[in-house]
């Protein structure tokens, strides 16, 4: 135990991101390891929201729409673009992840005439599966759930689109985006990537890998706040073909012309649908400013080191009482998932001790390590608290 304490102190002292933690409004008594579900608030966000409410809404009122509100989805999208390896003009922030998945899948099916099958990760986060099933029903296609490791067997000349998760939400396993994208393209199909558990922690290269479409949320590792709007990526080369099904006024070429006929905007704005949620959108805008201060390479390096350190703590302190299901090599995101039959109870008891993680059915205790604010000390405290609980129950 003493060696782990010394190691945590040394790692925290040498952490190139240690000062970034001060940017967050965190309770010093809480060990927060659930940033993969809801990121912690940056101090600057509260100030920005107050300014928006008091000045832009309170004083400028409706005049704020042409003074920056209407173009905010594209402007905030440009802040996310470098984090996903996208050139300007290809990311827009609008709607929720579920809504953007629906847009992307329908558009992808429309880009593949004559192909009648949608392949979806069989272990996907539920909303992805629900949306894929709905799209299949509405487009007259067949839904084929397949585990990513069996992708080779599923692809063929019937495949229209494949929906994959970059990081598995239960296990934290990282999938090879380059290899999977190449396989899908070799089969003549389109690929849609869900980046919810990777954006803001992993280097992503959508343009370089010629990914067709991608979506992601902003309330996890991007710290946009509860329910903050999601984003959708449509590369320049596919924007003219991108015919999304939600032809709302937000994606119209000239929304204020009030034309009775829908005509899509010429660029990424065509991926918009309705009126943007300005308060959440501008809170996210403020949260994203922190990325001007950090290097994603440092973020990834710390995430790998943090999760490795926690797994070392688990090995030494938990005595085999739990199973680490997250890969121990670099094929992992920034979470560690532990399997235990009483995982749900353990999560509740940890929370009562101000160590906050989460539970996923049927037996997964999941801890997220957001590198911008989680310390090695936090990882050790979580393992120590869990060890105490297991010793008491044993």
C-alpha positions in Angstrom: 0.0 0.0 0.0 2.8 2.4 0.9 4.3 2.0 -2.6 1.0 2.8 -4.2 0.7 6.0 -2.1 4.2 7.1 -3.1 3.5 6.3 -6.7 0.3 8.2 -6.8 1.9 11.3 -5.3 4.8 11.1 -7.7 2.5 10.7 -10.7 0.3 13.6 -9.6 3.3 15.8 -9.1 4.6 15.1 -12.6 1.2 15.3 -14.3 1.4 17.9 -17.2 -2.4 18.4 -16.8 -2.5 18.9 -13.0 -3.2 22.6 -13.2 -6.3 22.0 -15.5 -8.1 20.5 -12.5 -8.3 23.9 -11.0 -10.5 25.0 -13.9 -13.3 22.7 -12.7 -15.8 23.4 -9.9 -15.3 20.1 -8.0 -16.2 19.2 -4.4 -12.8 18.4 -2.8 -14.5 15.8 -0.6 -15.7 13.8 -3.6 -13.8 11.3 -5.8 -15.6 11.7 -9.1 -15.1 8.8 -11.5 -18.3 9.1 -13.6 -17.1 11.6 -16.2 -17.9 9.0 -18.8 -21.6 9.5 -18.0 -21.6 13.2 -17.0 -18.5 15.4 -17.1 -17.7 17.8 -14.3 -18.5 21.6 -14.7 -15.9 24.1 -15.6 -16.0 27.2 -13.5 -16.2 29.4 -16.6 -19.5 27.8 -17.7 -21.6 29.3 -14.9 -20.2 32.7 -15.6 -21.0 32.3 -19.3 -24.5 31.1 -18.8 -25.2 34.0 -16.4 -24.0 36.4 -19.1 -26.1 34.8 -21.7 -29.2 34.9 -19.6 -28.7 38.4 -18.2 -27.3 40.1 -21.3 -28.0 38.2 -24.5 -31.5 37.0 -23.5 -32.3 39.5 -20.8 -31.2 42.7 -22.6 -30.9 41.9 -26.3 -33.9 39.6 -26.3 -34.8 38.4 -29.8 -32.1 40.6 -31.3 -29.6 38.0 -30.2 -30.6 35.6 -32.9 -28.9 37.5 -35.7 -26.1 38.6 -33.3 -24.7 35.1 -33.0 -27.3 32.7 -31.7 -28.4 31.3 -35.1 -24.9 30.4 -36.3 -23.8 29.0 -32.9 -24.3 25.3 -34.0 -21.7 25.7 -36.7 -19.4 27.8 -34.6 -19.4 25.4 -31.7 -19.0 22.5 -34.2 -15.7 24.1 -35.3 -14.4 23.8 -31.8 -15.1 20.1 -31.8 -13.8 19.4 -35.3 -10.1 19.3 -34.2 -10.9 16.9 -31.5 -12.3 14.4 -34.0 -9.7 15.0 -36.8 -12.0 17.0 -39.0 -11.3 19.9 -41.2 -13.5 23.0 -40.9 -17.1 22.9 -42.2 -17.8 19.3 -41.4 -19.1 19.2 -37.8 -22.3 20.8 -36.5 -23.7 20.8 -32.9 -27.5 20.1 -32.9 -30.1 17.9 -31.3 -29.3 14.8 -29.3 -27.2 11.8 -30.1 -30.3 9.7 -30.8 -31.6 12.2 -33.2 -28.3 12.5 -35.0 -28.0 8.8 -35.2 -31.4 8.7 -36.9 -30.3 11.4 -39.4 -27.0 9.6 -40.2 -28.4 6.1 -40.6 -31.3 7.2 -42.9 -28.9 9.3 -44.9 -26.5 6.4 -45.2 -29.2 4.0 -46.4 -30.2 6.6 -49.0 -26.6 6.7 -50.2 -26.7 3.0 -50.9 -29.5 2.2 -53.3 -30.2 -1.5 -53.7 -28.6 -2.5 -50.5 -31.1 -3.6 -47.9 -29.2 -4.4 -44.7 -28.1 -2.3 -41.7 -25.4 -3.9 -39.5 -25.3 -2.8 -35.9 -23.0 -3.7 -33.0 -24.9 -6.4 -31.1 -23.5 -5.1 -27.8 -24.2 -1.4 -28.6 -25.5 1.2 -26.2 -29.3 0.6 -26.2 -30.3 3.9 -28.0 -28.1 3.0 -31.0 -30.0 -0.3 -31.3 -33.4 1.3 -30.9 -32.7 3.9 -33.5 -31.2 1.4 -35.9 -34.3 -0.8 -35.5 -36.6 2.2 -36.2 -34.6 3.2 -39.3 -34.7 -0.4 -40.6 -38.5 -0.4 -40.2 -39.0 2.9 -41.9 -36.6 2.3 -44.8 -37.6 -1.3 -45.5 -34.2 -2.6 -44.6 -33.2 -5.6 -42.5 -31.4 -5.0 -39.2 -28.5 -7.4 -38.5 -26.9 -7.2 -35.0 -23.3 -8.5 -35.1 -20.5 -8.4 -32.6 -17.7 -6.2 -33.9 -15.3 -9.2 -33.9 -17.6 -11.0 -36.3 -17.8 -8.1 -38.7 -16.1 -10.0 -41.5 -18.8 -12.6 -41.6 -21.6 -10.0 -41.7 -20.4 -7.7 -44.6 -21.6 -8.3 -48.1 -23.3 -6.8 -51.1 -26.5 -6.4 -49.1 -24.8 -4.2 -46.5 -25.9 -0.5 -46.8 -24.4 0.8 -43.6 -22.6 -0.4 -40.5 -23.1 1.4 -37.1 -20.2 0.9 -34.7 -19.1 2.2 -31.3 -15.5 3.5 -31.0 -15.4 2.4 -27.3 -17.7 -0.3 -25.8 -19.7 1.4 -23.1 -19.8 -1.6 -20.8 -16.2 -2.9 -21.0 -14.3 0.1 -22.1 -12.8 -1.8 -25.0 -11.5 0.4 -27.8 -12.1 -0.8 -31.4 -9.8 -0.3 -34.3 -11.5 2.5 -36.3 -9.1 2.3 -39.2 -9.4 -1.5 -39.7 -13.2 -1.6 -39.3 -13.7 1.4 -41.6 -11.5 -0.2 -44.3 -13.5 -3.5 -44.1 -16.8 -1.7 -44.4 -15.6 0.3 -47.4 -14.2 -2.8 -49.1 -17.7 -4.2 -48.9 -19.0 -1.1 -50.7 -21.0 0.1 -47.6 -21.0 3.2 -45.5 -19.9 3.4 -41.8 -21.3 5.5 -39.0 -19.2 5.8 -35.8 -20.6 6.6 -32.4 -17.9 8.6 -30.6 -19.7 9.2 -27.3 -17.1 7.4 -25.2 -14.0 8.5 -27.1 -14.4 12.2 -28.0 -12.4 14.3 -25.6 -10.1 11.5 -24.5 -8.8 9.7 -27.6 -7.1 11.0 -30.8 -9.6 10.5 -33.6 -8.9 10.9 -37.3 -12.2 11.0 -39.2 -10.9 12.8 -42.2 -7.7 10.7 -42.5 -9.6 7.4 -42.3 -12.3 8.6 -44.7 -15.1 7.9 -42.2 -18.5 8.4 -43.8 -20.5 9.8 -40.9 -20.1 10.1 -37.1 -22.0 11.3 -34.1 -21.2 12.0 -30.5 -22.5 13.5 -27.3 -20.9 16.4 -25.5 -21.9 15.9 -21.9 -19.4 13.2 -21.1 -15.7 13.9 -21.6 -16.4 17.3 -23.3 -18.1 18.5 -20.0 -20.9 20.3 -21.8 -23.4 19.8 -19.0 -26.5 17.5 -18.5 -28.3 17.1 -21.8 -25.9 19.3 -23.8 -26.5 19.0 -27.5 -24.7 16.4 -29.6 -22.7 16.7 -32.8 -22.8 15.1 -36.2 -19.9 14.9 -38.7 -20.6 14.9 -42.4 -17.4 15.1 -44.6 -17.3 17.6 -47.4 -17.2 14.9 -50.0 -20.6 13.5 -48.9 -22.5 16.7 -48.0 -24.2 17.0 -51.4 -25.5 13.4 -51.0 -26.5 13.8 -47.4 -30.3 13.7 -47.4 -31.4 13.6 -43.8 -35.0 12.8 -43.0 -35.6 15.6 -40.5 -36.0 18.5 -42.9 -36.6 21.2 -40.3 -36.2 24.9 -40.9 -32.8 24.8 -39.2 -31.3 23.0 -42.1 -32.9 25.1 -44.8 -30.8 27.1 -47.3 -32.6 30.3 -46.2 -34.6 29.5 -43.0 -36.0 33.0 -42.6 -37.4 33.2 -46.1 -40.3 31.0 -44.9 -40.3 29.2 -48.2 -43.0 26.5 -48.4 -40.6 24.2 -50.2 -37.7 22.7 -48.3 -34.3 23.2 -49.9 -31.2 22.0 -47.8 -28.4 24.3 -46.9 -25.3 23.8 -49.1 -22.9 22.8 -46.3 -22.8 21.2 -42.9 -25.8 23.3 -41.8 -28.0 20.8 -43.7 -27.5 18.4 -40.8 -29.4 20.7 -38.5 -33.2 20.3 -38.0 -35.0 22.5 -35.5 -34.3 25.6 -33.4 -31.1 25.3 -31.4 -31.1 25.0 -27.6 -29.2 28.2 -27.0 -28.6 28.0 -23.2 -27.1 24.5 -23.4 -25.3 25.2 -26.6 -23.5 28.3 -25.3 -22.7 26.5 -22.0 -21.0 23.9 -24.2 -19.3 26.7 -26.1 -17.7 27.9 -22.9 -16.7 24.4 -21.7 -14.9 23.7 -25.0 -12.5 26.6 -24.5 -10.4 24.4 -22.1 -9.2 22.5 -25.2 -7.2 25.5 -26.3 -5.1 24.9 -23.2 -4.3 21.2 -23.5 -2.9 18.8 -26.0 -5.0 15.7 -26.8 -1.8 13.6 -26.9 -1.2 14.5 -23.2 -4.8 13.7 -22.4 -4.6 10.2 -24.0 -1.2 9.5 -22.3 -2.6 10.4 -18.9 -5.8 8.4 -19.5 -3.8 5.3 -20.2 -1.6 5.9 -17.2 -4.5 6.6 -14.9 -6.4 3.4 -15.9 -3.2 1.3 -15.7 -2.5 2.7 -12.2 -6.1 1.9 -11.1 -5.8 -1.6 -12.4 -2.5 -2.0 -10.5 -4.3 -0.8 -7.4 -7.1 -3.3 -8.0 -4.7 -6.2 -8.4 -2.9 -5.4 -5.1 -5.9 -4.3 -2.9 -8.9 -6.2 -4.1 -7.3 -9.7 -4.0 -9.1 -11.1 -7.0 -12.5 -10.3 -5.5 -13.5 -8.6 -8.8 -12.7 -9.2 -12.4 -11.2 -6.5 -14.5 -13.0 -6.8 -17.8 -11.4 -3.7 -19.5 -8.4 -4.6 -21.8 -5.1 -4.2 -20.1 -3.3 -3.1 -23.2 -3.9 0.1 -25.1 -7.1 -1.2 -26.7 -9.2 0.6 -24.1 -10.9 3.9 -23.5 -10.6 5.9 -20.3 -12.7 3.7 -18.1 -12.2 0.6 -16.1 -15.0 -1.9 -15.8 -15.1 -4.4 -12.9 -17.3 -7.5 -12.8 -18.8 -8.5 -9.4 -22.2 -10.2 -8.6 -23.1 -7.4 -6.2 -21.9 -4.5 -8.5 -25.1 -2.5 -8.1 -24.9 -2.6 -4.3 -21.2 -1.8 -4.4 -21.8 1.3 -6.5 -24.4 2.6 -4.2 -22.1 2.0 -1.2 -19.2 3.7 -2.9 -21.5 6.7 -3.7 -22.4 6.9 0.0 -18.7 7.2 0.7 -18.4 10.0 -1.9 -16.7 7.8 -4.4 -18.9 8.1 -7.5 -18.9 5.6 -10.3 -21.8 3.9 -12.0 -23.4 0.5 -12.6 -24.3 -1.3 -15.8 -26.4 -4.5 -15.9 -26.0 -7.2 -15.1 -22.8 -7.1 -13.0 -20.5 -4.2 -14.1 -19.1 -1.6 -11.8 -17.8 1.1 -14.1 -15.3 3.9 -13.2 -14.5 6.7 -15.7 -11.1 8.5 -15.6 -11.4 11.9 -17.1 -7.8 13.1 -17.5 -8.5 16.8 -17.2 -9.6 16.6 -13.6 -9.1 13.0 -12.2 -5.9 12.5 -10.1 -3.9 9.4 -9.4 -4.8 10.0 -5.8 -8.5 9.6 -6.8 -7.8 6.3 -8.4 -6.1 5.0 -5.3 -8.9 6.3 -3.0 -11.5 4.5 -5.1 -9.6 1.2 -5.0 -9.0 1.6 -1.2 -12.7 2.3 -0.6 -13.8 -0.6 -2.7 -11.3 -2.9 -0.9 -12.8 -1.9 2.4 -16.4 -2.6 1.2 -15.4 -6.0 -0.1 -13.5 -6.9 3.1 -16.6 -6.0 5.1 -19.0 -8.0 2.9 -16.6 -10.9 2.8 
